[in-house]
């Protein structure tokens, strides 16, 4: 019976050795599954952070991985990739795996089940996406704090105990290298939940200033940042934790992150309310030299 892939990216690993478990030809690029991998895959249900790219090698042979993706394997050994996956995580009889997508529809002849391989994720890309993801979480926490006074009802609390605007309004989040773009729906349901959308629109510039001031303070703290895991496989729960001056922020998260806020020179956001029903927050991180 197939087992779920063991992953090491949570510890910051970018390289490792493994055995090829399965290879599948695919029109969008062949999929290679190994027993263990350092690659972080894009999540098929909440694709906020892109998957790692890198290489798979065996002896003198090597092939490029264009992106790591989620794969599910059924009891008969059939592989389902990304959006093809027909079941929810935890479905009985299914194994959850990391697939390494190649550029060609078929894998090279040397890349076969049972072959010992070395896997290496692109270190520069990983670092940039990790900065982008950590910056995204920090920006969301700073946004929650900056709009805390606009709630007339209790929307629940975020990881720092402030009113959870992020949890109530966020509809999409996309991480990119050294940044992110988040979209928040400011419609009737949010107003019914007690949020003053008109007051927010009237004070947008001041809210942006407050967020950026808070981000500057957090970056200056050089706070420790880490991923805490409940187990070694791709489907075990992972959380991002950051030791901010206000307390430890802990957020369920499957992505990758920096090890310290000292890795940033700065983090800043811009708020766009061109559509009064949709807030777009763009986060930009500058890496420390």
C-alpha positions as CSV (number, residue, x, y, z in Angstrom):
1,X,0.0,0.0,0.0
2,X,1.3,3.4,-0.9
3,X,2.2,5.9,1.9
4,X,2.2,9.6,2.0
5,X,5.4,11.5,1.1
6,X,7.8,12.5,3.9
7,X,8.8,16.1,3.5
8,X,11.7,18.1,5.0
9,X,11.1,21.7,3.7
10,X,9.5,22.7,7.1
11,X,13.0,22.5,8.6
12,X,14.4,24.6,5.8
13,X,16.0,21.7,3.9
14,X,16.5,22.2,0.1
15,X,18.2,18.9,-0.6
16,X,17.9,15.2,0.1
17,X,18.2,11.7,-1.2
18,X,15.3,9.3,-1.9
19,X,13.9,6.5,-4.0
20,X,11.5,7.1,-6.9
21,X,8.1,5.7,-6.0
22,X,6.2,6.3,-9.2
23,X,6.4,8.1,-12.6
24,X,3.4,9.2,-14.6
25,X,3.3,10.7,-18.1
26,X,1.2,13.8,-18.2
27,X,0.3,16.3,-20.9
28,X,1.3,19.2,-18.6
29,X,4.6,17.6,-17.8
30,X,5.6,14.2,-16.4
31,X,5.1,13.6,-12.7
32,X,7.7,12.0,-10.5
33,X,6.9,10.9,-7.0
34,X,9.7,10.0,-4.5
35,X,9.3,8.5,-1.0
36,X,10.7,11.6,0.5
37,X,11.4,15.1,-0.7
38,X,12.6,18.6,0.3
39,X,10.3,20.2,-2.3
40,X,7.4,22.3,-1.1
41,X,4.3,21.7,-3.4
42,X,1.6,24.1,-4.4
43,X,-1.6,23.2,-2.6
44,X,-4.4,22.2,-4.9
45,X,-7.2,23.5,-2.6
46,X,-5.6,26.8,-1.5
47,X,-2.9,27.6,-4.1
48,X,-1.4,30.6,-2.3
49,X,2.3,29.7,-2.5
50,X,3.8,28.3,-5.8
51,X,5.6,25.0,-5.6
52,X,9.4,24.7,-5.5
53,X,11.4,24.3,-8.7
54,X,14.8,22.5,-8.8
55,X,16.4,19.3,-10.0
56,X,16.3,15.5,-9.7
57,X,19.6,13.7,-10.3
58,X,20.9,10.1,-10.4
59,X,24.6,9.7,-11.1
60,X,25.5,11.7,-14.1
61,X,21.9,12.1,-15.2
62,X,19.7,15.1,-14.1
63,X,16.4,16.6,-15.1
64,X,14.8,20.0,-14.1
65,X,11.7,20.1,-12.0
66,X,9.5,23.1,-13.1
67,X,7.1,22.9,-10.0
68,X,6.2,20.6,-7.2
69,X,2.5,19.8,-7.0
70,X,0.1,17.7,-4.8
71,X,-0.6,14.2,-5.9
72,X,-3.1,11.6,-4.4
73,X,-2.7,7.9,-5.0
74,X,-5.7,5.5,-4.7
75,X,-5.7,1.9,-3.6
76,X,-5.1,0.7,-7.1
77,X,-1.9,2.8,-7.5
78,X,-3.5,5.4,-9.9
79,X,-2.1,8.9,-9.5
80,X,-4.3,12.0,-9.5
81,X,-2.5,15.4,-9.9
82,X,-3.6,18.7,-8.5
83,X,-7.1,19.7,-9.6
84,X,-7.7,16.0,-10.7
85,X,-7.8,14.9,-7.1
86,X,-11.4,13.7,-6.5
87,X,-11.3,13.3,-2.7
88,X,-10.7,15.3,0.4
89,X,-7.6,14.9,2.5
90,X,-7.9,12.0,4.9
91,X,-10.1,9.9,2.6
92,X,-9.7,6.2,3.5
93,X,-7.5,4.2,1.2
94,X,-5.7,7.2,-0.3
95,X,-2.0,8.3,0.0
96,X,-1.0,11.9,-0.3
97,X,2.2,12.7,-2.1
98,X,4.4,15.4,-3.6
99,X,4.7,15.2,-7.3
100,X,7.7,16.8,-9.1
101,X,6.5,18.1,-12.5
102,X,9.0,18.0,-15.4
103,X,8.8,20.1,-18.5
104,X,8.2,17.2,-21.0
105,X,5.2,15.0,-21.1
106,X,7.4,11.9,-20.5
107,X,10.2,11.3,-18.0
108,X,13.6,10.4,-19.3
109,X,14.3,6.7,-19.6
110,X,16.6,6.5,-16.5
111,X,14.0,7.9,-14.2
112,X,12.1,4.8,-13.1
113,X,10.4,3.5,-9.9
114,X,13.1,2.1,-7.6
115,X,15.9,4.4,-8.8
116,X,17.9,6.2,-6.1
117,X,17.8,10.0,-6.7
118,X,19.1,13.2,-5.2
119,X,16.5,16.0,-5.1
120,X,17.4,19.7,-4.8
121,X,15.1,22.7,-4.6
122,X,16.2,26.0,-6.0
123,X,17.5,27.8,-2.9
124,X,17.0,31.4,-4.3
125,X,13.4,30.8,-5.3
126,X,12.7,29.1,-1.9
127,X,14.1,32.0,0.0
128,X,12.2,34.6,-2.0
129,X,8.9,32.7,-1.6
130,X,9.5,32.2,2.1
131,X,10.0,35.9,2.6
132,X,6.9,36.5,0.6
133,X,4.8,34.1,2.7
134,X,6.1,35.4,6.1
135,X,5.6,39.0,4.9
136,X,2.0,38.1,3.8
137,X,1.1,36.8,7.3
138,X,2.7,39.8,9.0
139,X,0.8,42.2,6.8
140,X,-2.5,40.4,7.5
141,X,-1.9,40.7,11.2
142,X,-1.0,44.4,10.9
143,X,-4.1,44.9,8.8
144,X,-6.3,43.3,11.5
145,X,-4.8,45.6,14.1
146,X,-5.2,48.7,11.9
147,X,-8.9,48.2,11.4
148,X,-9.7,46.8,14.9
149,X,-11.7,49.9,15.9
150,X,-14.1,49.6,12.9
151,X,-15.9,46.5,14.3
152,X,-19.3,47.0,16.0
153,X,-19.6,43.2,16.7
154,X,-17.0,40.6,17.6
155,X,-15.8,38.8,14.5
156,X,-13.5,36.4,16.4
157,X,-9.9,36.8,17.1
158,X,-6.7,36.5,15.0
159,X,-3.4,34.9,16.2
160,X,-2.6,38.0,18.3
161,X,-6.0,38.4,19.8
162,X,-7.2,41.2,17.6
163,X,-10.5,41.3,15.6
164,X,-10.1,38.8,12.7
165,X,-10.7,40.9,9.6
166,X,-8.4,38.6,7.6
167,X,-10.4,35.5,8.5
168,X,-13.7,37.2,7.8
169,X,-13.0,39.0,4.5
170,X,-10.0,37.4,2.7
171,X,-11.1,35.6,-0.5
172,X,-7.8,35.1,-2.3
173,X,-4.1,35.2,-1.3
174,X,-1.2,34.8,-3.8
175,X,2.4,34.6,-2.7
176,X,5.1,35.6,-5.1
177,X,8.8,36.2,-4.7
178,X,9.3,38.8,-1.9
179,X,5.7,39.7,-1.7
180,X,2.0,38.8,-2.0
181,X,-1.4,40.1,-3.2
182,X,-4.4,39.6,-1.0
183,X,-8.0,40.4,-1.9
184,X,-10.8,41.1,0.7
185,X,-14.5,41.2,-0.1
186,X,-16.1,44.3,1.5
187,X,-19.7,43.4,0.7
188,X,-23.0,43.2,2.6
189,X,-22.1,40.1,4.6
190,X,-19.1,41.9,6.1
191,X,-21.3,44.9,6.9
192,X,-23.9,42.6,8.5
193,X,-21.0,41.1,10.6
194,X,-20.4,44.6,12.0
195,X,-17.6,46.1,10.0
196,X,-17.8,49.8,9.1
197,X,-16.8,49.7,5.4
198,X,-17.6,53.4,4.9
199,X,-15.4,54.4,7.8
200,X,-12.6,52.2,6.4
201,X,-12.9,53.8,2.9
202,X,-12.8,57.3,4.4
203,X,-9.6,56.6,6.3
204,X,-7.8,54.3,3.9
205,X,-4.5,56.3,3.7
206,X,-4.3,56.5,7.5
207,X,-4.9,52.7,7.8
208,X,-2.1,52.0,5.3
209,X,0.2,54.3,7.3
210,X,-0.6,52.4,10.5
211,X,0.0,49.0,8.9
212,X,3.4,50.1,7.5
213,X,4.5,51.5,10.9
214,X,3.6,48.3,12.6
215,X,5.5,46.2,10.0
216,X,8.5,48.4,10.4
217,X,8.4,47.8,14.2
218,X,8.1,44.0,13.8
219,X,10.9,43.9,11.3
220,X,13.1,45.8,13.7
221,X,12.4,43.3,16.4
222,X,14.3,40.5,14.5
223,X,11.8,38.1,15.9
224,X,12.3,34.4,15.5
225,X,10.1,32.6,12.9
226,X,9.6,28.9,12.4
227,X,7.3,26.1,11.1
228,X,6.0,23.7,13.7
229,X,4.8,20.3,12.4
230,X,2.7,17.5,13.9
231,X,4.5,14.8,11.8
232,X,6.8,14.2,8.8
233,X,4.4,13.7,6.0
234,X,2.9,16.2,3.5
235,X,-0.6,15.9,5.1
236,X,0.5,16.4,8.7
237,X,-0.6,19.7,10.2
238,X,2.0,22.5,10.0
239,X,1.8,25.9,11.7
240,X,3.8,29.1,11.3
241,X,4.9,30.7,14.5
242,X,6.6,34.0,15.1
243,X,7.8,35.4,18.4
244,X,6.5,39.0,18.0
245,X,6.9,41.6,20.8
246,X,3.1,41.3,21.5
247,X,3.4,37.5,21.8
248,X,3.8,34.4,19.7
249,X,1.6,34.4,16.6
250,X,0.6,30.9,15.6
251,X,-1.3,30.3,12.3
252,X,-2.1,27.0,10.5
253,X,0.0,27.2,7.3
254,X,1.4,24.7,4.8
255,X,3.9,27.0,3.2
256,X,7.6,27.9,3.9
257,X,8.9,30.8,5.9
258,X,12.0,32.7,7.0
259,X,13.8,31.7,10.3
260,X,14.0,35.3,11.6
261,X,12.6,38.7,10.7
262,X,16.2,39.8,10.5
263,X,16.1,38.4,7.0
264,X,14.1,41.5,6.0
265,X,15.3,45.0,5.4
266,X,11.7,46.1,5.2
267,X,8.1,45.1,4.6
268,X,5.5,47.5,3.3
269,X,1.9,47.3,1.9
270,X,-0.2,49.4,-0.4
271,X,-4.0,49.4,-0.1
272,X,-6.2,49.7,-3.2
273,X,-9.9,50.3,-3.0
274,X,-10.6,51.2,-6.6
275,X,-13.6,48.9,-6.4
276,X,-15.4,49.8,-3.1
277,X,-16.5,46.2,-2.8
278,X,-12.9,44.8,-3.0
279,X,-9.8,45.7,-1.0
280,X,-6.5,44.7,-2.7
281,X,-3.5,44.6,-0.4
282,X,-0.1,44.3,-2.1
283,X,2.8,43.4,0.2
284,X,6.4,43.9,-0.8
285,X,9.4,42.7,1.1
286,X,13.0,43.9,0.8
287,X,15.5,41.2,1.8
288,X,18.3,42.2,4.2
289,X,21.7,42.6,2.5
